[in-house]
């Protein structure tokens, strides 16, 4: 998620780009959490660890995503 945010931020700052389109590959596109990151964690581990903090950064992108 951090890589995706950084890429979107760079595109957002580029005046030659008017919109950002996210797509998946032929293999997969996940619109939710990576289950592998959650193995062995319970709700409180995820909640207290603020595991989805990176996801909220995407909302700061100003261009249409």
C-alpha distances in whole Angstrom, upper triangle without the diagonal:
4,5,5,6,9,10,11,12,14,15,16,18,20,23,24,21,22,19,15,15,12,14,14,16,19,18,15,13,11,11,11,10,10,13,14,12,14,17,20,19,20,20,21,18,15,17,18,15,13,11,9,10,6,7,10,9,9,13,14,14,18,18,18,15
4,5,5,6,9,10,10,12,14,15,17,19,22,23,20,22,19,16,17,15,16,17,18,22,21,18,16,15,15,14,13,13,16,16,14,17,20,22,20,22,22,22,20,17,18,19,16,14,12,10,10,6,8,11,9,9,13,13,13,17,18,19,16
4,5,5,6,9,10,11,12,14,16,17,20,21,18,20,18,15,15,13,15,15,16,20,19,17,15,15,15,16,15,14,18,17,16,19,21,24,23,25,25,25,23,20,22,23,19,18,15,14,13,10,11,13,11,11,15,15,14,18,18,18,15
4,5,5,6,9,10,11,12,14,16,19,19,16,17,15,11,12,9,11,12,14,18,18,15,13,13,13,14,14,14,18,18,16,19,22,25,24,25,25,26,23,20,22,23,20,18,16,13,13,9,9,12,10,8,12,13,11,15,15,15,12
4,5,5,6,9,10,10,12,14,17,18,16,17,14,11,13,11,14,15,18,22,21,19,16,15,14,15,15,16,19,20,18,20,23,26,24,26,24,25,23,20,21,22,19,16,15,12,11,8,8,9,7,6,10,10,9,12,13,14,11
4,5,5,6,9,10,11,13,16,17,15,17,15,13,14,13,16,17,19,23,23,21,18,18,18,18,18,18,22,22,20,23,26,28,26,28,27,28,25,22,23,24,21,19,17,15,14,10,11,13,9,9,12,11,10,14,14,16,14
4,5,5,6,9,10,11,14,15,12,14,13,10,11,11,13,15,17,20,21,19,17,17,17,19,19,19,23,23,21,24,27,30,28,30,29,30,28,25,26,27,24,22,20,18,17,13,13,15,12,10,14,13,11,13,13,14,12
4,5,5,6,9,10,13,13,11,12,10,7,9,9,13,15,17,21,22,20,17,17,16,18,19,19,23,24,22,25,28,30,29,30,29,30,28,25,25,27,24,21,20,17,16,12,12,13,10,8,10,10,7,10,9,10,9
4,5,5,6,9,12,13,11,13,12,10,13,13,17,19,21,25,25,23,20,20,19,20,21,22,25,26,24,26,29,32,30,31,30,30,28,25,26,26,24,21,20,18,16,13,13,13,9,8,11,9,7,9,10,12,11
4,5,5,6,10,11,10,12,12,11,13,14,17,19,21,25,26,24,22,22,21,23,23,24,28,28,26,29,32,34,32,34,33,33,31,28,29,30,27,24,23,21,19,16,16,17,13,12,14,12,10,11,11,14,13
4,5,5,8,9,6,9,8,7,10,12,15,18,20,23,24,23,20,21,20,22,23,24,28,28,27,30,33,35,34,35,34,35,33,30,30,31,29,26,25,22,20,17,17,17,14,12,14,13,9,10,9,11,10
4,6,8,9,7,8,8,8,12,13,17,20,22,26,27,25,22,22,21,23,24,25,29,30,28,30,33,36,34,35,33,34,32,29,29,30,28,25,24,21,19,17,16,16,13,11,12,10,6,7,6,9,10
4,6,9,8,10,11,11,15,17,20,23,25,29,30,28,25,26,24,26,27,28,31,32,30,32,36,38,36,37,36,36,34,31,31,32,30,27,26,24,21,19,19,18,15,13,15,12,9,9,9,13,13
4,5,6,9,10,11,14,16,20,22,24,28,29,28,25,26,25,27,28,29,33,33,32,34,37,40,38,40,38,39,37,34,34,35,33,30,29,26,24,21,21,21,18,16,17,15,12,11,10,13,14
4,6,7,10,12,16,18,21,25,27,30,32,30,28,29,28,30,31,32,36,37,35,37,41,43,41,43,41,41,40,37,37,38,36,32,32,29,27,24,24,23,20,18,19,16,13,12,10,13,15
4,7,10,11,14,17,20,23,25,28,30,29,27,28,27,30,31,32,36,37,35,38,41,44,42,44,42,43,41,38,38,39,37,34,33,30,29,26,25,25,22,20,21,19,15,14,12,14,15
4,6,8,11,14,16,20,22,25,27,26,23,25,24,26,28,29,33,33,32,35,38,41,39,40,39,40,38,35,35,37,34,31,30,27,26,23,22,22,19,16,17,16,13,12,9,10,11
4,7,10,14,16,20,22,25,28,26,23,24,23,26,28,29,33,34,33,35,38,41,39,40,38,39,38,35,35,37,35,31,30,27,26,23,22,21,19,16,16,15,12,10,7,8,10
4,7,10,13,17,19,22,24,23,20,21,19,22,24,26,29,31,30,32,35,38,36,37,35,36,35,32,32,34,32,29,27,24,23,21,19,19,17,14,14,14,10,9,6,5,6
4,7,10,13,16,19,21,19,16,17,16,19,21,22,26,27,26,28,31,34,33,34,32,34,32,29,29,31,29,26,24,21,21,18,16,17,15,11,13,13,10,10,7,6,5
4,6,10,13,16,18,16,13,15,14,17,19,21,24,25,25,27,30,33,32,33,32,33,32,28,29,32,29,26,24,21,22,19,16,18,17,13,14,16,12,13,10,8,6
4,7,10,13,15,13,10,11,11,14,16,17,20,22,22,24,26,30,28,30,28,30,29,25,27,29,27,24,22,19,19,16,14,16,15,12,14,16,13,15,13,11,7
4,7,10,11,10,7,10,10,14,16,16,20,21,21,23,26,29,29,30,29,31,30,26,28,30,28,26,23,20,22,19,16,19,18,15,17,19,17,19,16,14,11
4,7,8,6,4,8,9,13,15,14,17,18,19,21,23,27,27,28,28,30,29,25,27,30,27,25,22,20,22,19,17,20,20,17,19,22,19,22,20,18,14
4,5,5,6,10,13,15,17,16,18,19,20,23,24,28,28,30,30,32,30,27,30,32,30,28,24,23,25,22,20,23,23,20,23,25,23,25,23,21,17
4,6,8,12,14,17,19,17,19,20,22,24,25,29,29,31,31,34,32,29,32,34,32,31,27,25,28,25,23,26,26,23,26,28,26,28,26,24,20
4,7,10,14,16,17,15,16,17,19,21,22,26,26,28,29,32,30,27,30,32,30,28,25,24,26,24,22,25,26,23,26,28,27,29,27,25,22
4,7,10,12,13,12,14,15,17,18,20,23,24,25,26,28,27,24,26,29,27,25,22,20,23,21,19,22,23,20,23,26,24,27,25,23,19
4,7,9,11,11,13,15,16,18,19,23,23,24,24,27,25,22,24,27,25,23,20,18,20,18,15,19,19,17,19,22,21,23,22,19,16
4,5,7,8,10,12,13,14,16,20,19,21,20,23,22,18,20,23,21,20,16,14,17,15,13,16,18,15,18,21,20,23,22,20,16
4,7,9,12,14,14,15,18,21,20,21,19,22,21,18,19,22,21,18,16,13,16,14,11,14,16,13,15,18,18,20,20,17,14
4,7,9,12,12,12,15,18,16,17,16,18,17,14,16,19,17,15,12,10,13,13,10,13,15,14,15,19,19,22,22,20,16
4,6,9,8,8,11,14,13,14,13,16,14,11,13,16,14,13,10,8,12,11,10,13,15,15,17,20,20,23,24,22,19
4,5,6,7,9,13,12,14,15,17,15,12,15,18,15,15,11,11,14,13,12,16,17,17,19,22,22,26,26,24,21
4,5,5,6,10,10,12,13,16,14,12,15,17,16,16,12,13,16,16,15,18,20,20,22,25,26,29,29,28,24
4,5,5,9,10,13,15,17,14,13,16,18,16,16,13,14,17,16,16,20,21,21,24,26,27,30,31,30,26
4,6,9,8,11,13,14,11,10,13,15,12,13,9,11,14,13,14,17,19,19,22,24,25,28,29,28,25
4,6,5,8,9,11,9,8,11,13,11,12,9,11,14,15,15,18,20,21,23,25,26,30,31,30,26
4,6,8,11,13,11,11,14,16,14,16,13,15,18,19,19,22,24,24,26,29,30,34,34,33,30
4,7,10,12,9,10,14,15,13,16,13,16,19,20,21,23,25,27,28,31,32,36,37,36,33
4,7,8,6,7,10,11,10,12,11,13,16,18,18,20,23,24,26,28,30,33,34,34,31
4,6,5,7,9,10,11,13,12,14,17,19,19,21,24,25,26,28,30,34,35,34,31
4,5,5,6,8,10,11,10,12,15,17,17,18,21,23,24,26,28,31,33,32,29
4,5,5,6,8,10,10,13,15,18,18,19,22,24,24,26,29,32,34,33,31
4,6,5,6,8,8,11,13,16,17,18,20,23,24,26,28,31,33,33,30
4,6,5,6,5,8,10,13,13,15,17,19,20,22,24,28,29,29,26
4,6,5,7,8,10,13,13,14,17,19,19,21,24,27,29,29,26
4,5,8,10,11,14,15,15,18,20,21,23,25,29,31,31,29
4,5,9,9,12,13,14,16,19,20,21,24,27,29,29,27
4,6,6,9,10,11,13,15,16,18,20,24,26,26,24
4,6,8,9,11,12,14,16,18,20,23,25,25,22
4,5,5,7,10,11,12,15,17,20,22,21,19
4,5,6,7,10,11,12,15,18,20,21,18
4,6,5,8,10,11,13,16,18,18,16
4,5,6,8,10,12,15,16,16,13
4,5,6,8,10,13,15,15,14
4,5,6,8,11,13,14,13
4,5,6,9,11,11,9
4,5,8,10,10,9
4,6,9,11,11
4,6,8,8
4,7,8
4,6
4
